[in-house]
Amino acid sequence: MVDWRAAVLRRLARRFHIGEDVLRHLTTFQRLGERFEIEAPTEMLPVGARTLARALRTRAAAQIRPDWVWPYWLNRQLDPRSPAFVPRGHLPFTSNVTHRNWTGVGNPLSPWEAIVDPAGLVTVEPDSWSLDWWVCDGETWIVPSRGVHPRQSLPYPIPLVETAVTLADGGEVSQRVYAVETTAGERVVVQVRNGADRPVRVAFAIRPYNPEGLAVVEDIELTPERILIDGREAVLLPEPPEGTVFATFHTGDCLHRLRRGDFGRGGGQVHDPAGLAQAAVVYPVPPGGSRQVLLPLPPLSRRETTGVAVREPARTEQEALGRWTAALDRGLRVRLPDERLQRAVDANRAYLLLLHDPGSITAGPHTYHRFWFRDAAYQVAALDRWGFHAEAADVLVSYPNRQRHDGFFYSQWREWDANGAAIWAIAEHFRLTRDERLLAELAPAVRQGVNWIWNTRRAHRHQDPRVRGLLPPGVSAEHLGPFDYYYWDDFWALRGLYDGAMIARTLGHTASADVILHEARAFRHAILASINRSIADTGRRFIPAGPYRGVDAGLVGSLVACQPLELLEPDDPLVTGTLEVIRERFTLGDAFYQEISHTGLGTYLTLQLAFVELERRDPTAWRRLRWLLDAASPTFTWPEAIHPQLGGGCMGDGHHGWTVADFLSFVRAVLVREQRDGTVALLTLLPEEWRGHDLEVRDAPTYAGRLSYRLTWDGDKAVLQWEWHTGRARLVAPGLDPAWSSEEGAGEVSLLAR
C-alpha cells in the first residue's frame, strides 16, 4: 500500500533540498506516539506559530543589542554571570524558561487581566507591549529589571502588586499596580511613590516586549493626554509629562537618551519598521509624592480610539480595595495559626475570583487566558468549596453552549477527558449546593455528554486487548506525554458516567440511571483489565500513564483515580504501588519532578500526590504543601512548573490557575473534608506546629450542609466547638482524636490531641 503522506513529504523535501536523514528523523518521530501528524491539535497551531516566531525574533534582537534594557528574565538568561544564563547554541530561539513568574491584576467579574513581572513590568494583554518604570536619583537612573534587587509584595489580600527599589543614598521608591473601574471603562493604575527625602524623577517607558518575548510595536504617538500604540489608545496621562523620549531599534534604547538628559517637550511620534519602537514619559516626584498613569484594560481598538482625548483624573487604591473587599466578604473564611499560609490563602481566594470571567474561567491571566474543561473542573470545584457558588454556576451554565451536537464538550479536539470533567464539575456543584433547578437545566447536556462517552468508547474497536473498551488515543493533559491512549481520559470519563447516573437518579430518571451504571461497570472492568495486562510483565502493581507506557512521570496523572475522582480507594494496591513508584523515581525533596514536557517541579502535580496522601493520613502530604508555600512568589503565585535549581517558573502561565485552585482545595481538605463513608472530617491532619494555636473555619460548604467550627486549647487539650448552619452529618476529627465522632447539630468537646 502506498503511503501518500510519505510521498508528499519526500516531494516537498526534494524541492527544499532537505536530505533523507532529516526525513528519517521525522518519520521515526511519528512512532513515539500513536500518530505524530495529529499530536498537536489544530486549535493550538496559531499559539505554537506565535511562540516560535516570537522566540526567533527575541533571539535575533537580544544578541545584537546587549546594551538595551531587556525584561527581568531575559537580562538574566543573557548574563553569563547569572545562574539563569542559557547558552543559545545552534538553536535560533530564545524564550523564557527560567523566570516565568508574574501576578495577575484586574477587577472582579471582568474578562480582562493584566500581569506584573517580578520587577514591576506591566503587560495588559498577551503577546503585547509592556510598561516599565525607571527611577532617576540625582544623575543615576535605576532600572528595576537590571542589577538592583526589587522587592515585591501584596500590601492587601487583593490583586494589588507593590514593587520597591532601595536608592543608593537611602530611601525607597515603590510602584503599585492595580485595576479600577471607571465610567469610561476598566483601567490599570501604575503609580510610583517617592519614599525618599529628596525629589526623584520617574520614567514610564513603553517597551516592545513582555515576560514571554518580543512584541511588535511599529508606531507610537504621544499627546499631552495619552499615548497611542499602533493606533490604539494604550496609556492615559492624568498630568502632562515633564519630558518625553522616543527611540527605535536602530537609534538605540530610550534609556541612553534619558541618561544624556536628551528630553523632548510635548507630543511626538515614532515609526520603527523593525517593530521595536519605544517611548518614555518623565515626571518629577517630590519627597512623599506620587505620579501615576492609567492603562485601558484592554487597550482600545483603532475603531474605539477617538480623535478627541479627554484627560482622565488620577485614581486611588481605595477604589480597588473597596471593590475587592466586597467581592471577597462571603463564602468560606478561615483563621489559621500560620501567618504566611493565611496570607497565601487570602491572596488566592482573590486570584480564584480574578480568573473567573463572565461565563467562563481561564487557566491563567496571560499565557493560558482561555477556557479548558480540564482546568475548569478543578477551578469550578474550588469556587464551590470556598462558597463562591454564583461564580461557579455562571461558568457551568455556559457548558451547553460549549457542547457539540454529538455530545462532546469541546474546548480542544481529542481532549477526551473533557466530558468527564464537565459532568463531574456539574455534579460537584450540586453536591455542594443542592441546586436542583440548575441541575435540571444542565441535565440535557449531561445526558448528551454521557451518550458521547458511551458511543465513543464503543465505536473505538481495537484488536489489541490492552486497549479494548477504552477511549481512543488523544492529546489529553500535556504533562502526560504525546498523542496516545491515556488512563487519565478513561478515569475522567468513568467518573462522568457515575455522576451522570447520580444526576439522572436525583431528577427521578431511575431507569436511565440504571442503564448508565451498567455501562459504567463495563467500562470500569475494561480499564482494570487493561491495566492488569499492561503491568503483567513488570513484577509490581501500579497504574502507568497508558496501556503502552511503562514507568515514566506521566503515571502521576493516574492518581486521579483516587483523588479527586474516588474511583479507587487510597489503600488500593494499584494506588499504593503508583505512589511508591513516584516516590522512588520522580520526586526531588518533597516536590514531584515532571520530566515530561514541563521538565520542572510540578506545582499542582505535587498537590496531586498530596491529596492522595492526605486521604491516607500520611504526614508527607503536609510537607508537600509546605514545599509549595516555600516555592511561592512574594505575591503567592505559582507557575505551572518550577526550575529545579533556580526556583523560577520554567513552563506555562506564570500565574497558574489550576495551581491556585488546587492550593485552596487542599487547604480546605485539611480543614474540612467529605469522606467516602458520608462523614465529614475536621482536621484530617493536625500539623505539629499548629498544636496549642487557635484556628477557626466559618461557613464551609460541604456535601451535608454548611458548617463552622473553632479550635482552641486548654493546656494540652484541644477544645472543638462546631455548628451546622444547614444540614447535618456525622463529624470526625482524625487529626485530633481518631476515636471521636458526633452527629449533633452543634456542640463542644474537649479532646486530648494524639
C-alpha positions in Angstrom: 0.0 0.0 0.0 1.4 3.4 -1.0 1.9 5.8 1.9 0.8 9.1 0.2 1.8 11.2 3.2 5.4 9.9 2.9 5.3 10.5 -0.9 4.2 14.1 -0.5 6.7 14.7 2.3 9.6 13.4 0.1 8.5 15.6 -2.9 8.4 18.7 -0.7 11.8 17.7 0.8 13.4 17.4 -2.6 12.1 20.8 -3.6 13.6 22.5 -0.5 16.8 20.4 -0.6 16.0 18.5 2.7 18.0 15.4 2.9 16.9 11.8 3.6 18.4 11.9 7.1 16.0 14.7 8.1 13.1 12.7 6.7 14.2 9.7 8.8 14.1 11.8 11.9 10.6 13.0 11.1 9.2 9.6 10.2 10.6 7.9 13.2 9.4 10.8 15.4 5.9 9.8 14.3 6.3 6.5 16.0 6.9 8.0 19.5 3.2 8.4 19.9 0.2 6.8 18.1 0.4 9.2 15.2 2.5 12.3 15.2 0.6 14.1 12.4 -2.3 14.7 14.8 -0.3 15.1 18.0 -0.7 18.8 18.0 -4.4 20.0 18.0 -5.2 22.4 15.2 -6.6 24.9 17.7 -3.1 25.2 19.2 -1.2 25.7 15.9 -1.6 29.5 16.0 -0.3 29.5 19.5 2.7 27.4 18.5 3.4 29.5 15.5 3.3 32.7 17.6 5.6 31.2 20.2 8.2 30.1 17.6 8.1 33.4 15.7 8.4 35.4 19.0 11.3 33.2 20.2 13.1 33.6 16.8 12.8 37.3 16.9 13.8 37.6 20.5 17.0 35.7 19.9 17.9 37.8 16.9 17.3 41.2 18.6 18.7 40.5 22.0 22.1 39.2 20.9 22.9 42.3 18.8 21.5 44.9 21.3 23.2 43.8 24.6 23.1 47.4 25.9 19.3 47.5 25.8 17.0 47.3 28.8 15.5 43.8 28.4 12.9 42.3 30.7 13.8 40.7 34.0 14.0 37.2 32.7 16.0 38.0 29.5 18.6 40.1 31.3 19.4 37.0 33.4 19.3 34.5 30.6 21.8 36.6 28.6 24.1 37.3 31.5 27.0 34.7 31.7 27.4 35.7 35.4 23.8 34.7 36.2 22.8 31.2 37.4 19.9 31.7 34.9 22.3 32.0 31.9 21.1 29.9 29.0 23.6 29.1 26.2 22.0 29.7 22.9 24.0 27.2 20.8 22.7 26.4 17.3 19.0 26.8 18.2 17.7 30.1 16.7 15.2 30.6 19.6 15.2 32.4 22.9 12.2 32.1 25.3 11.6 32.5 29.0 12.5 29.2 30.6 13.9 30.5 33.9 11.6 33.2 35.3 8.1 32.6 34.2 6.7 34.3 37.2 4.1 37.1 37.2 1.0 38.2 39.1 -2.4 38.9 37.6 -4.2 42.1 38.4 -7.8 43.1 37.4 -11.3 43.6 38.6 -13.8 41.1 39.9 -16.4 40.0 37.3 -14.2 41.2 34.4 -12.9 39.2 31.4 -9.6 41.2 31.4 -6.4 40.8 33.4 -3.0 42.5 33.2 0.1 41.0 34.7 3.1 42.3 36.6 6.5 40.6 36.4 9.0 40.4 39.3 10.5 43.8 38.5 7.2 45.6 38.0 6.9 45.4 34.2 3.2 45.7 33.4 1.6 43.9 30.4 -2.0 44.4 29.6 -2.7 41.6 27.1 -0.9 38.5 25.8 1.9 39.0 23.2 1.8 42.8 23.5 4.0 45.7 24.6 4.6 46.4 28.3 5.1 49.4 30.5 8.3 49.6 32.6 9.3 52.1 35.3 12.7 53.6 35.8 13.8 56.0 38.6 16.4 58.8 38.4 18.0 59.7 41.8 20.3 62.7 41.2 22.1 61.7 38.0 21.7 57.9 38.3 19.0 56.0 36.6 17.8 52.9 38.4 16.2 50.2 36.3 14.4 47.5 38.4 14.9 44.7 35.9 18.7 45.2 35.9 21.3 44.9 38.6 19.1 46.0 41.6 17.1 43.6 43.6 13.4 44.7 43.5 11.2 43.6 46.4 7.6 42.6 45.6 4.7 42.2 47.9 0.9 42.3 48.3 0.0 45.2 50.6 -3.5 43.9 50.8 -5.0 40.4 50.1 -6.2 41.6 46.7 -4.6 41.8 43.2 -2.6 44.9 44.0 1.1 44.4 43.5 3.8 46.6 45.0 7.4 46.6 43.7 10.1 48.6 45.5 13.7 49.5 45.0 16.1 51.0 47.5 18.1 54.1 46.5 21.9 54.1 46.9 21.8 57.2 49.1 18.9 56.0 51.2 15.2 55.9 50.8 12.9 53.8 48.8 10.8 54.3 45.7 7.9 51.9 45.1 5.4 51.2 42.3 1.9 49.9 42.9 -0.2 48.3 40.1 -4.0 47.6 40.5 -7.2 47.8 38.4 -10.2 50.0 38.8 -13.5 50.5 37.0 -14.4 53.9 35.7 -17.4 55.3 33.7 -15.1 55.2 30.7 -14.1 51.5 31.2 -11.6 49.5 33.1 -8.1 50.9 33.9 -4.9 49.5 35.2 -3.3 52.1 37.5 0.5 52.2 37.6 1.5 54.5 40.5 5.0 55.4 41.6 5.6 56.8 45.1 8.7 58.5 46.3 9.6 57.4 49.9 13.0 59.2 49.9 13.7 62.6 51.5 14.6 64.2 48.2 13.0 64.6 44.8 13.4 61.9 42.1 12.2 61.5 38.5 10.3 58.6 37.2 10.1 57.4 33.6 7.1 55.4 32.4 8.6 53.5 29.4 6.8 51.8 26.6 8.8 48.6 25.9 8.3 46.3 22.9 8.3 43.1 24.9 6.7 41.1 27.6 7.5 38.3 30.0 7.5 35.8 27.2 9.5 37.6 24.5 9.5 40.4 22.0 6.3 42.1 20.8 5.7 44.1 17.6 5.4 47.9 18.2 5.7 49.9 14.9 4.1 53.2 15.8 3.9 55.3 18.9 2.2 58.7 19.1 2.2 60.8 22.2 -0.1 63.7 23.0 -0.3 65.6 26.3 -3.2 63.4 27.4 -2.4 59.9 26.1 -0.1 57.5 24.2 -1.3 55.6 21.2 0.5 52.4 20.2 -0.1 51.2 16.7 -3.2 53.3 16.6 -4.7 52.1 19.8 -5.2 54.2 23.0 -2.7 52.5 25.3 -1.7 54.9 28.1 -3.6 57.8 29.6 -1.8 60.6 31.3 -3.6 62.3 34.2 -0.9 65.0 34.1 1.3 66.3 31.2 4.9 64.9 31.4 7.9 67.0 32.1 9.9 65.3 29.3 9.5 62.7 26.5 11.9 60.5 24.6 11.4 58.2 21.5 13.7 55.6 20.0 13.8 52.7 17.5 15.8 49.5 17.2 18.4 51.3 15.1 18.7 54.5 17.1 19.2 52.8 20.4 17.4 52.4 23.7 15.4 55.2 25.3 17.4 54.8 28.4 20.6 56.1 26.7 18.8 59.4 25.8 17.5 59.7 29.3 20.9 59.3 30.8 22.2 62.1 28.5 19.3 64.3 29.6 18.1 64.4 25.9 14.4 65.0 26.7 11.8 66.4 24.3 8.9 68.5 25.3 5.2 68.0 24.4 4.0 65.4 21.9 5.7 63.5 19.2 5.7 60.2 17.4 8.0 57.5 16.1 7.8 54.7 13.5 10.0 51.7 13.5 9.8 49.2 10.6 11.7 46.7 12.8 8.7 46.7 15.2 10.7 47.7 18.2 9.6 51.3 18.7 9.9 52.8 22.2 8.9 55.9 24.1 9.1 57.2 27.7 7.4 60.0 29.6 9.2 61.6 32.5 7.7 63.1 35.7 9.3 64.8 38.7 8.2 63.2 42.0 8.7 65.3 45.2 9.5 63.6 48.6 6.4 61.8 49.8 4.7 62.4 46.5 3.5 60.1 43.7 2.8 60.0 40.0 0.6 57.6 38.0 -0.5 56.7 34.5 -3.6 54.7 33.5 -3.7 51.8 31.0 -7.1 51.0 29.4 -7.9 47.3 30.0 -7.8 46.1 27.3 -6.2 48.8 25.1 -8.9 50.4 22.9 -9.0 49.2 19.3 -8.4 51.6 16.5 -12.1 51.9 15.9 -12.8 52.7 19.5 -10.0 55.2 19.8 -11.4 58.7 19.2 -9.5 61.7 17.8 -10.5 63.8 20.8 -8.7 63.0 24.1 -10.1 63.9 27.5 -7.7 63.9 30.4 -8.8 61.3 33.0 -8.3 62.0 36.7 -5.9 60.1 38.9 -7.3 57.1 40.7 -6.8 55.7 44.2 -6.1 52.2 45.5 -9.1 52.6 47.9 -11.3 52.1 44.8 -9.8 48.7 44.1 -9.7 47.8 47.8 -13.4 48.5 48.3 -14.5 46.6 45.2 -12.4 43.5 46.1 -13.3 43.5 49.8 -17.0 43.5 48.8 -16.4 40.6 46.4 -14.5 38.5 49.0 -16.7 39.1 52.1 -18.6 35.9 51.7 -18.1 32.1 51.4 -15.7 30.0 53.4 -13.4 32.1 55.7 -10.6 30.7 57.8 -8.3 32.0 60.6 -5.1 29.9 60.6 -2.3 29.8 63.1 0.3 30.2 60.3 0.5 33.8 59.2 2.2 33.1 55.9 -0.3 30.3 55.0 -3.1 32.7 56.0 -1.8 35.4 53.6 -1.4 32.8 50.8 -5.0 31.6 51.3 -6.4 35.2 51.4 -4.5 36.2 48.3 -5.5 33.1 46.4 -9.2 33.5 47.2 -8.9 36.8 45.3 -6.9 35.2 42.5 -9.6 32.5 42.1 -12.2 35.2 41.5 -9.8 37.1 39.3 -9.6 34.2 36.9 -13.4 33.9 36.7 -14.6 35.8 33.7 -18.3 36.3 33.0 -19.5 33.0 31.6 -16.0 31.4 31.7 -13.0 30.7 33.8 -9.4 30.8 32.5 -6.4 28.8 33.4 -4.2 31.9 33.8 -4.2 35.7 33.2 -1.7 35.6 30.3 -0.3 32.5 28.5 -3.3 30.4 29.4 -6.0 33.1 29.2 -8.5 30.7 27.7 -11.0 28.0 28.7 -10.4 24.3 29.1 -12.8 21.9 30.6 -10.0 20.1 32.4 -8.6 23.1 34.2 -12.2 24.5 34.7 -13.1 21.3 36.6 -10.6 22.0 39.3 -11.3 25.7 39.3 -15.0 25.5 39.5 -14.8 22.9 42.2 -12.6 25.3 44.2 -15.1 28.1 43.7 -17.8 25.9 45.2 -15.6 24.5 48.0 -14.9 28.1 49.1 -18.5 29.2 48.8 -18.4 31.2 45.6 -21.4 29.4 44.2 -22.7 32.2 42.0 -19.4 32.3 40.1 -19.3 28.5 39.7 -22.9 28.5 38.4 -22.1 31.3 36.0 -19.4 29.1 34.4 -21.5 25.9 34.4 -24.5 27.5 32.6 -22.1 28.1 29.7 -21.4 24.4 29.2 -24.4 23.5 26.9 -23.2 26.2 24.5 -19.7 24.7 24.6 -21.1 21.2 23.6 -21.1 19.9 20.1 -24.2 18.3 18.5 -22.7 14.8 19.1 -22.4 15.5 22.9 -18.7 16.2 23.0 -17.9 19.0 25.5 -15.5 20.9 23.2 -12.6 23.1 24.3 -9.9 21.3 22.2 -10.3 18.4 19.8 -9.1 15.0 21.1 -9.1 16.0 24.7 -11.2 13.0 25.7 -11.2 13.9 29.4 -13.5 16.9 28.7 -16.8 15.1 29.1 -16.0 13.5 32.3 -14.5 16.8 33.7 -17.6 18.7 32.7 -20.1 16.3 34.2 -18.0 15.9 37.4 -17.9 19.7 37.9 -21.7 19.9 37.4 -22.2 17.0 39.9 -19.8 18.5 42.4 -21.7 21.8 42.3 -24.9 20.0 43.0 -23.3 18.1 45.9 -22.1 21.3 47.5 -25.2 23.5 46.8 -28.2 21.1 46.3 -29.3 23.4 43.5 -31.8 21.1 41.7 -33.0 23.9 39.4 -29.6 24.3 37.8 -29.1 20.6 37.7 -32.4 20.2 35.8 -31.3 23.0 33.4 -28.0 21.2 32.7 -29.4 17.7 32.6 -29.9 17.5 28.8 -26.3 18.4 28.3 -25.2 15.8 30.8 -27.3 13.2 29.1 -25.7 14.0 25.7 -22.3 14.0 27.4 -22.9 10.6 28.8 -24.1 9.3 25.4 -20.9 10.6 23.8 -18.7 8.7 26.3 -20.8 5.6 25.6 -20.7 5.9 21.8 -17.0 6.9 21.6 -15.9 4.0 23.7 -17.9 1.5 21.8 -17.1 3.0 18.3 -13.3 2.5 19.0 -12.8 -1.1 18.3 -9.2 -2.4 18.6 -7.8 -5.9 18.4 -5.2 -5.3 21.0 -6.7 -6.5 24.3 -4.7 -3.8 26.2 -6.8 -1.0 24.7 -10.1 -2.9 24.2 -13.0 -1.0 25.6 -11.0 2.2 26.3 -11.4 5.7 24.8 -9.4 6.2 21.6 -5.9 7.8 21.7 -5.8 11.6 22.2 -3.7 14.5 23.4 -5.0 14.5 27.0 -3.2 16.6 29.5 0.1 17.9 28.1 2.0 16.7 31.2 1.2 13.1 30.3 3.1 12.9 27.0 2.5 12.8 23.3 -0.6 11.6 21.4 -1.5 8.2 22.9 -4.0 6.2 24.9 -4.3 7.5 28.5 -5.9 6.1 31.6 -6.4 9.7 32.7 -9.1 10.2 30.0 -10.7 6.9 30.9 -10.9 7.6 34.6 -12.4 11.0 34.0 -14.9 9.5 31.5 -15.8 6.7 34.0 -16.4 9.3 36.7 -18.6 11.2 34.3 -20.7 8.0 33.9 -21.1 7.5 37.6 -22.1 11.2 38.1 -24.4 11.1 35.1 -26.2 8.2 36.8 -26.4 10.2 40.1 -27.8 13.2 38.3 -30.4 11.1 36.4 -31.5 9.4 39.7 -31.7 12.7 41.5 -34.0 14.1 38.9 -36.2 11.0 39.0 -34.9 9.1 36.0 -34.3 5.8 37.7 -34.3 3.6 34.6 -31.8 5.8 32.8 -29.6 5.9 35.9 -29.6 2.0 36.0 -28.6 1.8 32.3 -25.7 4.3 32.8 -24.5 2.4 35.8 -24.4 -0.8 33.8 -22.3 0.9 31.2 -20.0 2.4 33.9 -19.4 -1.1 35.4 -18.5 -2.5 32.0 -16.1 0.5 31.4 -14.5 0.0 34.8 -13.9 -3.7 34.1 -12.3 -2.8 30.7 -10.0 -0.2 32.4 -8.8 -2.5 35.1 -8.4 -5.4 32.7 -6.2 -3.1 30.5 -4.1 -2.0 33.5 -3.5 -5.6 34.6 -2.4 -6.6 31.1 -0.1 -3.6 30.8 1.8 -4.3 34.0 1.7 -8.1 33.8 5.4 -8.3 33.0 6.7 -5.6 35.4 6.5 -7.6 38.6 4.8 -4.8 40.5 1.4 -3.1 40.9 0.9 0.4 39.6 -1.1 2.4 37.1 1.0 3.5 34.1 0.0 6.6 32.1 -1.4 4.4 29.4 -1.5 0.8 28.1 1.6 1.3 26.0 3.6 3.1 28.7 5.8 1.7 31.4 7.3 3.6 34.3 7.5 7.3 33.4 6.5 10.5 35.1 3.2 10.5 33.2 1.8 8.0 35.7 1.2 10.8 38.2 -2.0 11.5 36.2 -3.3 8.1 37.0 -3.7 9.1 40.7 -6.8 11.0 39.7 -8.5 7.6 40.0 -8.1 8.0 43.8 -8.3 11.8 44.1 -10.4 13.7 43.2 -12.4 11.1 41.3 -12.7 8.5 44.2 -12.8 5.5 41.8 -10.1 3.6 43.7 -9.6 3.5 47.5 -6.4 5.2 48.8 -5.2 1.8 50.1 -5.9 0.0 46.8 -2.7 -1.8 45.8 -2.7 0.0 42.4 -2.8 3.4 44.2 -0.2 2.3 46.8 2.1 1.0 44.1 1.8 4.1 41.9 2.7 6.3 44.9 5.7 4.1 45.6 7.0 4.3 42.0 6.6 8.1 42.1 8.4 8.5 45.4 11.3 6.3 44.2 11.7 7.8 40.7 10.0 11.2 40.3 10.5 13.3 43.4 13.1 15.9 44.3 12.8 16.6 48.0 9.1 17.0 48.7 8.2 18.1 45.1 7.2 16.0 42.2 9.6 16.3 39.3 7.8 16.2 35.9 10.3 15.1 33.4 7.7 15.0 30.5 7.0 18.3 28.8 7.3 20.5 31.8 10.8 19.4 32.9 10.4 21.1 36.2 9.0 20.7 39.7 5.2 20.4 39.3 3.1 22.7 41.4 -0.4 21.2 41.0 1.2 17.8 40.3 2.9 17.9 43.7 -0.5 18.5 45.2 -1.9 15.6 43.2 0.4 13.4 45.4 -0.6 15.3 48.5 -4.3 14.8 48.0 -3.9 11.1 47.9 -1.5 11.1 50.8 -3.9 13.2 52.8 -6.7 10.7 52.4 -4.2 8.0 53.6 -3.5 10.3 56.6 0.2 10.4 55.6 2.0 13.4 57.0 4.0 13.7 53.8 1.0 15.5 52.4 1.6 18.4 54.7 5.3 18.5 53.8 4.3 18.9 50.2 2.1 21.8 51.0 5.0 23.4 52.9 7.2 22.9 49.8 4.6 24.6 47.7 4.3 27.5 50.1 8.1 27.9 50.1 8.1 27.9 46.3 5.5 30.7 46.0 6.4 34.1 44.7 6.3 37.0 47.1 2.8 37.7 45.9 1.8 34.0 46.5 1.5 32.9 42.9 2.9 29.8 41.2 3.9 29.0 37.6 2.9 25.6 36.1 6.3 24.2 36.7 9.4 25.4 38.6 13.1 25.4 37.6 14.7 22.8 40.0 17.8 24.9 40.5 16.7 28.5 40.2 13.2 28.3 41.7 11.7 30.4 38.9 9.0 29.4 36.6 10.0 27.3 33.6 6.7 26.3 32.0 3.2 27.6 31.3 1.5 30.6 32.7 3.5 32.3 35.4 0.3 32.7 37.4 -1.3 29.2 37.0 -5.0 28.9 37.7 -5.1 25.1 38.3 -2.4 25.6 41.0 -4.5 28.4 42.6 -7.5 26.1 42.7 -5.6 23.0 44.0 -3.9 25.0 46.7 -7.2 26.3 48.0 -8.8 22.9 47.7 -6.0 21.2 49.6 -6.1 23.7 52.5 -9.8 23.2 52.6 -9.4 19.4 52.6 -7.0 19.6 55.6 -9.6 21.7 57.5 -12.9 20.2 56.2 -13.1 17.1 54.0 -16.0 14.9 52.9 -15.2 11.2 53.4 -16.4 8.3 51.3 -18.5 6.9 54.1 -20.6 10.1 54.3 -18.8 11.5 57.4 -17.2 15.0 57.3 -13.6 15.1 58.6 -12.3 18.1 60.5 -8.5 18.4 60.6 -7.6 15.2 58.9 -4.1 16.1 59.8 -3.0 18.4 62.7 0.4 19.8 61.8 2.7 19.7 64.7 3.3 23.5 64.5 -0.4 24.1 64.9 -0.6 22.4 68.3 -1.5 24.9 71.0 -2.7 27.5 68.5 -6.3 28.5 67.8 -8.0 28.3 64.4 -11.4 28.9 63.0 -13.4 27.9 60.0 -16.6 29.8 59.1 -19.3 28.9 56.6 -17.7 25.9 55.0 -19.9 24.3 52.3 -20.0 20.5 52.5 -22.0 17.8 50.8 -24.1 17.6 54.0 -24.6 21.3 54.6 -22.9 24.5 55.7 -20.6 24.2 58.8 -18.5 26.3 61.1 -16.1 25.3 63.8 -13.4 26.7 66.1 -10.4 25.0 67.7 -8.9 26.4 71.0 -6.7 24.9 73.6 -6.9 24.3 77.3 -3.4 23.2 78.2 -2.7 20.0 76.2 -6.4 19.5 75.4 -8.0 20.6 72.2 -11.4 22.3 72.6 -13.5 21.8 69.5 -16.7 23.9 69.0 -18.9 23.3 66.0 -22.2 24.3 64.5 -24.1 23.1 61.4 -25.9 26.1 59.8 -27.8 23.9 57.3 -27.9 20.1 57.1 -26.0 17.7 59.3 -23.6 14.7 59.1 -21.5 12.7 61.5 -18.3 14.6 62.2 -14.9 13.1 62.9 -11.6 14.7 63.7 -8.8 12.2 62.8 -6.0 14.7 63.4 -7.3 15.3 67.0 -8.8 12.0 68.2 -9.5 9.2 65.6 -12.0 7.7 68.0 -14.2 10.7 68.4 -17.3 11.4 66.3 -20.6 13.3 66.7 -23.9 13.6 64.9 -25.1 16.6 66.9 -26.0 19.8 65.1 -23.8 21.9 67.4 -21.6 21.2 70.4 -18.3 21.5 72.2 -15.9 18.7 73.1 -12.5 18.6 74.8 -10.1 16.1 73.2 -6.6 15.0 74.2 -5.0 15.5 70.8 -2.9 12.5 69.9 
